[in-house]
Amino acid sequence: MSMVFIVGVGMTPFGRFLESSVKSLARSAVQQALKDAGATPEQVDVAFFANTTQGALEGQLMIGGQIALRPIGFQNIPIANIENACASGATALHLAHAYIKAGLAEVALAVGVVKMYSTDKARSASIFNGGWDVHEVDAIAATLRSISAGLEAPPEREAGGNSIFMDLYASLAKAHMRDYGTTERQLAVVASKNHAHSTMNPLSQYRNAMSVEQVLGARVIAWPLTLPMCAPISDGAAAAILCSETALKRFPAARPVRVHASVLASGSDRAPAEPERHICRLAATKAYEMAGMGPEDMSVAEVHDASAFAEIVQTENLGFCELGQGGWLAEHRQTALGGRIPVNPSGGLECKGHPIGATGLGQIHELTLQLRGEAGARQVENARLGIAENGGGFLGVEEAAACVTLLGA
């Protein structure tokens, strides 16, 4: 089977863009990716379009990809619309990779685009209601309470009800604190680190540095999570052009990055006391095996830090430390720029932003820049291999979907 390469990437800033449309955001990211590759729409054999919110916010329940991509010049080719919650962007990349591996195409486009901000705030908030089983809400709430039993918020820190997914992450974080001794301060270290990284990323939604003390002193969203520890809602788009090894000669100006592995997985009915069976841990293990590599070989990582706690647990799942030691890893600056394994040099979802259908491709954009040596002030020295973890939705005690991608210079 052919090796697969990323030859072009593009990304809009992530943020609040009420005047922008899904079409205009998609156009910007795709045209950047085409220019980066030195490609034209006519050279693309297939496109995978990830979007998660357009139906809820605009009523465009179907054919979003065909509508957004035809004005850019994509006609007659297969266009598939992808919805896989917050893992949609990485899923689009995974399918583009698989299509080329299967010999069904030589050049593919993966694009993720989302509008989450609306003048109707209630409608924007409703987006997340479909991220878990809507028929089992009471059972899910009971499970969350049971996960975190034995560690309650200090009375002066009680807060909640701001976000169903942050309540979820808070429950998982409390269980981790109870079982492994992870601290609120370690969560704040992660958020402070990502804020520092984001000051060097011109595409980040937030570019303000925050000290650990400032993070701890911010408004509590769902203890132990304060506002800077939580990803915002965002508008934005990101895209990638992939090609087979034989098609590389068509793009002589490209700086290709190889896709060593792409693994898409769904969760299981594992028990909370079985973290070794976490969906992202199993997907990462499979990706390492496919690439013939291990966590010790990675130069840089982008992980799905929808909350600061998520970054801690994903560094464990990716094998950068033992289970339960993610907080220690962050507190000892091992995941900061200049550390043993820099994580989220982009600023992560917490600061770069989280336009849920585009997030996974935003991670790929960052890793591609890093592996090319084009990341500017946030460049990881001698970056040769990178890994991205992108999760989506929630079932049982973990993500419903997860994609792990391993790239190499």
Secondary structure, DSSP 8 states (H G I E B T S, - for coil): ---EEEEEEEE---B--TT--HHHHHHHHHHHHHHHHT--GGG--EEEEE-SSHHHHH---S-HHHHHHGGGT--SS-EEEE--GGGHHHHHHHHHHHHHHTTS-SEEEEEEEE----S-HHHHHHGGGGGS-TT-HHHHHHHHHHHTTT----GGG----S-HHHHHHHHHHHHHHHHH---HHHHHHHHHHHHHHHTT-TT-S------HHHHHTS-EEETTEEGGGB----BEEEEEEEEETTTGGG-TT---EEEEEEEEEE-----TT-GGG-HHHHHHHHHHHHHT--GGG-SEEE---SBHHHHHHHHHHTTSS-TT-HHHHHHTTTTSTTSSS-B-TT-HHHHH---TTTHHHHHHHHHHHHHHT--GGG--TT--EEEEEEEE--BTTB-SEEEEEEEE-
